[in-house]
Amino acid sequence: MDKEFKIDKELNIKGEVCPYTFVKTKLALETLSAGEILKIIVDHLPATENVPRSLKGEGNEVLDVSPINDTDWQIITKKTK
């Protein structure tokens, strides 16, 4: 079930809670060009729903949301604009 993506940047925001998880994600996306892929690592379970919803709401593509281990999740997104 391990999906492979060409990750352009990784953002580890373990320890952060909503809404800071999306604020930091949005700041990281601003450093990328359209078409680049960002991997976000979170350990705050609500962020696995809130961050992808916010990313989609801003027009970005969410490629994957999946557990890494018992406590951490990855959210893979592609910047679209």
C-alpha positions as CSV (number, residue, x, y, z in Angstrom):
1,M,0.0,0.0,0.0
2,D,3.1,2.2,0.0
3,K,2.6,4.9,-2.7
4,E,5.6,6.5,-4.3
5,F,5.6,10.2,-5.2
6,K,8.4,12.5,-6.3
7,I,8.4,14.7,-3.2
8,D,9.8,18.2,-3.8
9,K,9.5,19.3,-0.2
10,E,8.7,17.7,3.1
11,L,7.1,19.5,6.1
12,N,7.2,17.9,9.5
13,I,4.7,19.6,11.7
14,K,4.3,16.9,14.4
15,G,3.3,18.5,17.6
16,E,1.2,21.2,15.9
17,V,-2.6,21.4,16.2
18,C,-5.2,22.9,14.0
19,P,-5.4,25.6,12.7
20,Y,-1.6,25.9,12.8
21,T,-1.2,22.7,10.8
22,F,-2.8,24.4,7.8
23,V,-1.2,27.8,8.4
24,K,2.3,26.1,8.3
25,T,1.3,24.0,5.3
26,K,0.1,27.0,3.4
27,L,3.4,28.9,4.1
28,A,5.3,25.8,2.8
29,L,3.2,25.7,-0.4
30,E,4.1,29.3,-1.1
31,T,7.7,28.3,-1.6
32,L,6.8,25.8,-4.3
33,S,6.0,26.2,-7.9
34,A,2.8,24.9,-9.6
35,G,3.0,21.2,-10.1
36,E,5.4,20.5,-7.2
37,I,4.6,18.0,-4.5
38,L,4.6,18.7,-0.7
39,K,4.6,15.9,1.9
40,I,3.2,17.0,5.2
41,I,3.7,14.8,8.3
42,V,1.3,15.3,11.2
43,D,0.5,13.6,14.5
44,H,-2.7,15.5,15.2
45,L,-5.5,13.3,14.0
46,P,-8.0,16.1,13.2
47,A,-5.3,17.5,10.8
48,T,-5.8,14.5,8.6
49,E,-9.2,15.8,7.7
50,N,-8.8,19.5,8.2
51,V,-5.6,20.1,6.2
52,P,-6.8,18.1,3.1
53,R,-10.2,19.9,3.1
54,S,-8.4,23.3,3.3
55,L,-6.0,22.3,0.6
56,K,-8.8,21.3,-1.7
57,G,-10.7,24.5,-0.8
58,E,-7.8,26.5,-2.1
59,G,-7.6,24.5,-5.3
60,N,-4.7,22.2,-4.6
61,E,-4.8,18.5,-5.3
62,V,-4.6,16.0,-2.4
63,L,-2.8,12.9,-3.7
64,D,-2.7,10.8,-0.5
65,V,-3.6,10.8,3.2
66,S,-2.3,7.7,4.9
67,P,-0.8,6.5,8.2
68,I,3.0,6.2,8.5
69,N,2.9,4.4,11.9
70,D,0.7,4.3,15.0
71,T,0.9,8.0,15.7
72,D,2.0,9.8,12.4
73,W,0.2,10.5,9.1
74,Q,1.3,11.8,5.8
75,I,-0.6,14.1,3.6
76,I,0.7,14.4,0.0
77,T,-0.5,17.4,-2.0
78,K,0.3,18.9,-5.4
79,K,0.3,22.7,-5.7
80,T,-1.9,23.5,-8.7
81,K,-1.5,27.3,-9.0
